[in-house]
Amino acid sequence: MGGILVWYSLSKVSPETLVQYFKNANYWWISLGLFFGILSHLSRAYRWKYLLEPMGYTPDFGNSTMAVLVAYLVNYAVPRAGEVSRAAVMANYEDIPFEKGFGTIVAERIADLIMMLLIICVTLFVQFDFIFELLTANFSPVKVGGIIAAVVLGFFVFSQYVKKAKTGVGLKIKSFIGGLIEGATSIFKMKDKWSFIFHTVFIWLMYVAMFWATIPAIDNLEVPFGAVLIGFIAGGFSIAATNGGIGLYPVAVAGAFALFGIAEEPANAFGWIMWTAQTAMIIVFGGLAFAVLPVYNKAKE
């Protein structure tokens, strides 16, 4: 699948042209973007302690950081397996039971999901006129109203079905949603909830900053703030959908930029440069963390 996506993406910009974009890129801006990315990883590792400390665990920051980096690396090989490896690293080197460590990671993911939804809401608010015009340009007002009414009606019917469900799939969905709500609200009950919330917001600000700071690396690529947000969201979904967004990330970002009339070739080139930079960062630091973990912990003994 990844190979097909890479082929499709390269059909939008030739390898020779892409190489020229890489040669002419301003690596100062790319380095600044990577710096923001590193800050987000460090903040994620530090944030973890706020979920572990109430259970009586005080993990070493070095181990927490390397566990996070290893998790990102593993996710490139097997999607979502990184969370398992992260909990396994802490079970091995910090004696934190796997199920407890994994439970805190699930709680983190709920917080991250909320942040992603907030970014989407902010984007819809900031770009409401643009998105509305885009819909009305492609669909008649009657169709747009019909789509909105169908979505609202569908949500209402679904919520009523789940609310009344006592058996089967409906009950499972009800329990799952209840667990998400319980996990999300538990964040506000922890001792250092405001520190946890601060780091959660900081992590996602650094994600956006990493994306935004890399744009000037390509000469004459002018991207308005609304396109930055929509491009970031599209890139985020592509990473979740595939192994680290391989092949799909440049296509998703270029597609988002195209809505704002940004030329396809530099948009695709930016997507490839952005994806390559963050992938290289994960491979290098994740690989180093994987190799250093046993040495680091042996030296502590």
C-alpha positions as CSV (number, residue, x, y, z in Angstrom):
1,M,0.0,0.0,0.0
2,G,2.8,2.4,0.9
3,G,4.6,1.7,-2.4
4,I,1.4,2.6,-4.3
5,L,1.0,5.8,-2.4
6,V,4.6,6.7,-3.0
7,W,4.2,6.1,-6.7
8,Y,1.0,8.2,-6.8
9,S,2.7,11.0,-5.0
10,L,5.7,11.0,-7.3
11,S,3.4,11.1,-10.3
12,K,2.6,14.7,-9.1
13,V,6.2,15.8,-9.0
14,S,9.0,14.0,-10.8
15,P,11.9,12.6,-8.7
16,E,14.4,14.9,-10.5
17,T,12.3,18.0,-9.7
18,L,11.9,16.7,-6.1
19,V,15.7,16.3,-5.7
20,Q,16.1,19.9,-6.8
21,Y,13.6,21.1,-4.2
22,F,15.6,19.2,-1.6
23,K,18.9,20.7,-2.8
24,N,17.5,24.3,-2.8
25,A,15.6,24.0,0.5
26,N,16.5,26.3,3.4
27,Y,17.7,23.8,6.0
28,W,17.7,26.5,8.7
29,W,13.9,26.5,8.7
30,I,13.8,22.7,8.6
31,S,16.1,22.6,11.6
32,L,13.8,25.0,13.5
33,G,10.9,22.8,12.7
34,L,12.7,19.8,14.0
35,F,13.6,21.7,17.2
36,F,9.9,22.2,17.8
37,G,9.3,18.5,17.1
38,I,12.0,17.5,19.7
39,L,10.4,19.9,22.3
40,S,7.0,18.1,21.7
41,H,8.6,14.7,22.4
42,L,10.3,15.9,25.5
43,S,7.1,17.5,26.8
44,R,5.2,14.2,26.1
45,A,7.7,12.2,28.1
46,Y,7.5,14.7,31.0
47,R,3.7,14.8,30.9
48,W,3.6,11.1,31.4
49,K,4.7,11.4,35.0
50,Y,1.5,13.2,36.0
51,L,-0.5,10.0,35.1
52,L,2.0,7.6,36.7
53,E,2.7,9.4,40.0
54,P,-0.8,8.9,41.5
55,M,-0.2,5.2,41.2
56,G,3.0,5.4,43.1
57,Y,5.5,5.4,40.2
58,T,8.2,8.0,39.6
59,P,9.8,7.0,36.3
60,D,13.3,8.3,35.3
61,F,12.9,11.1,32.8
62,G,15.6,9.6,30.6
63,N,13.7,6.3,30.4
64,S,10.4,8.0,29.7
65,T,11.9,10.0,26.9
66,M,13.5,7.0,25.3
67,A,10.3,5.0,25.6
68,V,8.4,7.7,23.8
69,L,11.0,7.8,21.0
70,V,11.1,4.0,20.6
71,A,7.3,4.1,20.4
72,Y,7.3,6.5,17.5
73,L,9.9,4.4,15.8
74,V,7.9,1.2,16.2
75,N,4.7,2.9,14.9
76,Y,6.5,3.4,11.6
77,A,6.8,-0.4,11.3
78,V,3.5,-1.5,12.8
79,P,0.8,1.2,13.2
80,R,-0.4,1.6,16.9
81,A,2.2,-1.0,18.1
82,G,4.2,1.9,19.5
83,E,1.9,2.2,22.5
84,V,2.5,-1.4,23.4
85,S,6.3,-1.1,23.0
86,R,6.2,2.1,25.1
87,A,4.5,0.3,28.0
88,A,6.8,-2.7,27.6
89,V,9.9,-0.5,27.9
90,M,8.7,1.0,31.2
91,A,7.7,-2.4,32.5
92,N,11.2,-3.7,31.7
93,Y,13.2,-0.7,33.0
94,E,11.0,1.0,35.6
95,D,9.0,-2.0,36.9
96,I,5.7,-0.4,36.0
97,P,3.1,-3.1,35.4
98,F,2.4,-3.3,31.7
99,E,-1.4,-2.9,32.0
100,K,-1.0,0.2,34.2
101,G,1.5,1.8,31.9
102,F,-0.7,1.0,28.9
103,G,-3.7,2.4,30.7
104,T,-2.0,5.8,31.2
105,I,-1.1,5.8,27.5
106,V,-4.7,5.3,26.5
107,A,-5.6,8.3,28.8
108,E,-3.0,10.3,27.0
109,R,-4.5,9.4,23.6
110,I,-7.9,10.6,24.8
111,A,-6.3,14.0,25.7
112,D,-4.6,14.1,22.3
113,L,-7.9,13.3,20.6
114,I,-9.5,16.1,22.4
115,M,-6.7,18.5,21.3
116,M,-7.1,17.4,17.7
117,L,-10.8,18.0,17.8
118,L,-10.2,21.4,19.3
119,I,-7.8,22.3,16.5
120,I,-10.4,21.1,14.0
121,C,-13.0,23.3,15.7
122,V,-10.7,26.3,15.7
123,T,-10.0,25.7,12.0
124,L,-13.7,25.5,11.2
125,F,-14.2,28.8,13.1
126,V,-11.3,30.6,11.5
127,Q,-12.1,29.4,8.0
128,F,-15.9,29.2,8.3
129,D,-16.5,31.6,5.3
130,F,-14.0,29.8,3.2
131,I,-15.3,26.3,4.0
132,F,-18.9,27.5,3.4
133,E,-18.1,29.0,0.1
134,L,-16.2,25.8,-0.9
135,L,-19.3,23.8,-0.1
136,T,-21.7,26.1,-1.9
137,A,-19.4,26.3,-4.9
138,N,-19.6,22.5,-5.3
139,F,-23.1,21.8,-4.0
140,S,-26.3,23.8,-4.2
141,P,-27.6,25.4,-1.0
142,V,-30.4,22.8,-0.9
143,K,-27.8,20.0,-1.0
144,V,-25.6,21.7,1.7
145,G,-28.7,22.1,3.9
146,G,-29.7,18.5,3.2
147,I,-26.2,17.2,4.2
148,I,-26.2,19.2,7.4
149,A,-29.8,18.0,8.2
150,A,-28.8,14.4,7.5
151,V,-25.7,14.6,9.7
152,V,-27.7,16.1,12.6
153,L,-30.5,13.6,12.2
154,G,-28.1,10.7,11.9
155,F,-26.3,11.8,15.1
156,F,-29.6,12.1,16.9
157,V,-30.8,8.6,15.9
158,F,-27.4,7.1,16.7
159,S,-27.2,8.7,20.1
160,Q,-30.7,7.5,21.0
161,Y,-29.9,4.0,19.8
162,V,-26.8,3.9,22.0
163,K,-28.5,5.5,24.9
164,K,-31.3,2.9,25.0
165,A,-29.0,-0.1,24.1
166,K,-28.9,-2.9,26.7
167,T,-27.3,-5.7,24.7
168,G,-25.2,-6.3,21.7
169,V,-23.1,-3.8,19.7
170,G,-25.1,-0.8,21.0
171,L,-24.1,-1.7,24.6
172,K,-20.4,-2.1,23.6
173,I,-20.5,1.3,21.9
174,K,-22.2,2.8,24.9
175,S,-19.5,1.3,27.3
176,F,-16.7,2.5,25.0
177,I,-18.1,6.1,24.8
178,G,-18.6,6.0,28.6
179,G,-15.0,4.9,29.1
180,L,-13.8,7.7,26.8
181,I,-15.7,10.2,28.8
182,E,-14.5,8.8,32.2
183,G,-10.9,8.8,31.0
184,A,-11.2,12.3,29.7
185,T,-12.8,13.7,32.9
186,S,-10.3,11.8,35.1
187,I,-7.7,14.2,33.8
188,F,-9.4,17.1,35.7
189,K,-9.4,15.0,38.9
190,M,-5.6,14.4,39.1
191,K,-3.5,16.4,41.5
192,D,-1.4,18.2,38.8
193,K,-4.2,18.5,36.2
194,W,-3.2,22.0,35.2
195,S,0.4,21.0,34.5
196,F,-0.9,18.0,32.5
197,I,-3.2,20.3,30.5
198,F,-0.4,22.8,30.0
199,H,1.9,20.1,28.5
200,T,-0.9,18.7,26.4
201,V,-1.6,22.1,24.8
202,F,2.2,22.8,24.5
203,I,2.7,19.4,22.7
204,W,0.1,20.3,20.0
205,L,1.3,23.9,19.7
206,M,4.8,22.4,18.9
207,Y,3.3,20.1,16.3
208,V,1.7,23.0,14.5
209,A,4.8,25.1,15.0
210,M,6.9,22.3,13.4
211,F,4.6,22.3,10.4
212,W,4.4,26.0,10.1
213,A,8.1,26.7,10.6
214,T,9.1,24.3,7.8
215,I,7.0,26.1,5.1
216,P,9.6,28.9,4.5
217,A,12.2,26.2,3.6
218,I,10.7,26.3,0.1
219,D,11.2,29.6,-1.7
220,N,8.1,31.5,-2.8
221,L,5.8,29.1,-1.1
222,E,3.2,31.4,0.5
223,V,0.7,29.6,2.7
224,P,-2.0,31.5,4.6
225,F,-2.7,30.6,8.2
226,G,-6.0,28.8,7.3
227,A,-4.1,26.6,4.9
228,V,-1.5,25.8,7.5
229,L,-4.2,24.5,9.9
230,I,-6.1,22.5,7.2
231,G,-2.8,21.1,5.9
232,F,-1.7,20.2,9.4
233,I,-5.0,18.3,10.0
234,A,-4.8,16.5,6.7
235,G,-1.2,15.5,7.4
236,G,-2.2,14.3,10.8
237,F,-4.9,12.1,9.5
238,S,-2.6,10.6,6.9
239,I,-0.1,9.6,9.6
240,A,-2.8,7.9,11.5
241,A,-4.1,6.1,8.4
242,T,-0.7,4.6,7.3
243,N,2.7,3.7,8.6
244,G,3.9,7.2,9.5
245,G,2.1,8.7,6.5
246,I,4.4,7.1,3.9
247,G,3.4,8.2,0.5
248,L,0.0,9.6,1.7
249,Y,1.4,12.6,3.7
250,P,2.6,14.7,0.7
251,V,-0.7,13.9,-1.2
252,A,-2.8,14.9,1.8
253,V,-1.0,18.1,2.4
254,A,-0.9,19.1,-1.2
255,G,-4.6,18.4,-1.5
256,A,-5.3,20.7,1.4
257,F,-3.1,23.4,0.0
258,A,-4.8,23.1,-3.4
259,L,-8.1,24.3,-1.8
260,F,-6.3,27.7,-1.4
261,G,-5.0,27.8,-4.9
262,I,-1.4,26.8,-4.0
263,A,0.5,25.2,-6.9
264,E,0.6,21.4,-6.8
265,E,4.3,21.0,-7.5
266,P,5.8,23.1,-4.6
267,A,3.0,21.8,-2.3
268,N,3.9,18.2,-3.0
269,A,7.6,19.0,-2.6
270,F,6.9,20.6,0.8
271,G,4.9,17.5,1.9
272,W,7.9,15.3,1.0
273,I,10.4,17.6,2.7
274,M,8.2,17.8,5.8
275,W,7.6,14.1,6.0
276,T,11.3,13.2,5.3
277,A,12.5,15.6,8.0
278,Q,10.2,14.2,10.8
279,T,10.7,10.6,9.6
280,A,14.5,11.1,9.7
281,M,14.2,12.6,13.2
282,I,12.2,9.6,14.5
283,I,14.5,7.0,12.9
284,V,17.7,8.7,14.2
285,F,16.5,9.5,17.8
286,G,14.3,6.4,18.0
287,G,17.2,4.2,16.9
288,L,19.5,5.8,19.3
289,A,17.0,5.4,22.2
290,F,16.6,1.7,21.3
291,A,20.4,1.2,21.4
292,V,21.1,3.4,24.5
293,L,18.3,2.1,26.8
294,P,20.1,-1.0,28.0
295,V,23.4,0.8,28.4
296,Y,21.8,3.7,30.2
297,N,20.0,1.5,32.7
298,K,23.0,-0.7,33.3
299,A,25.0,2.4,34.2
300,K,22.4,3.3,36.8
301,E,22.8,0.1,38.7
